[in-house]
Amino acid sequence: MAFELGIIGLPNVGKSTLFNALAGTSVDCSNYPFCTVDANVGVVAVPDPRLARLGDVLTPEKLTPAAIRFVDIAGLVKGASRGEGLGNKFLASIREVDAVAHVVRCFEDSSVAHVDGTVDPERDLSTIRTELLLADLETSERNLEKRRKELARGDKEAGPTADALEKARDSLDAGTPLRDAGLSETERDLLEEYRFLTAKDHLIVANISEVDAGVGEDNWKERLSAATGEPAWKIVPIAASLEAELVTLPEEERGEFLEGWGIKERGLDRLIRAGYRLLRLVTFFTVKGPETRAWTVPAGTTVAEAAGRIHSDMEKGFIRAEVVSFDDLVDEGSMHAVRDSGHLRTEGRDYEVREGDVVLVHFN
């Protein structure tokens, strides 16, 4: 199952340009609001040099990387929570993703109109935040009323959900996103069905100018961190125009291109790494027959649950897992060697998968 990141922001901030660069696709990037009407989806292999090293050691017929799905969502405007612009379509699309990347325009360009007339990333972030809060507030109030009516009719099971919705409403009314509302795990579970927008984790993508690429990135991190109170690691400066040009080049020319602009690492790699940190994801590898494959799961996932991500039958019929760390397998050179050395362990269904585990699942 691929991790899904929604790319959101105001119209004409460079969402579609960024999407094209990340996904290696070509969608319309015209200079007018709501150029993107329906969500565009791109599935991208997660760069991981460890997979190639495992290929050298295990010589499988097939190597399959983990994947990330980028979703380019229709642009939001002030009033989207009341249906302005493509508000309802926009908000519905956001509800489906695992996390969101707020793209804000941090460059001047007279040929690209800004929906609010001037470039002001702090204002744009405030607009997005406000619209998501208002949309969630409406959702909480509407569903709280429903649950209270059910409670009045004698449905006692509606009580805990009504209490959780009331807490959510009060937090939203005070301007606090639900991810910061101090909800208990039980309350979060009760509210899961409503897919609140502000409960989702988020990153900020600063779409910067070519002049700021490389040398000016830290300045944008500091500026937007100060404006939002978010830690600097959650702010990813990317010159989308350069990244879009990068993907048109042959693979062997890309390193030189980045070096020429003073960019140490592709925007795709930095965004994926920030996304993994945001959602506390870990990568493990499976060894089965002719295929060695990378998978992504949240930290704390048991090996039986991880097997279920591969196929539900594997979790139902789970017997045991043979597990070795990536480093031990590469250092010793083969599955036979790690078995002989004792580094290949047998784990039960409650073992929590760790970053870099290489796993062989046995099941009925």
Disulfide bonds with the S-S distance in Angstrom:
none
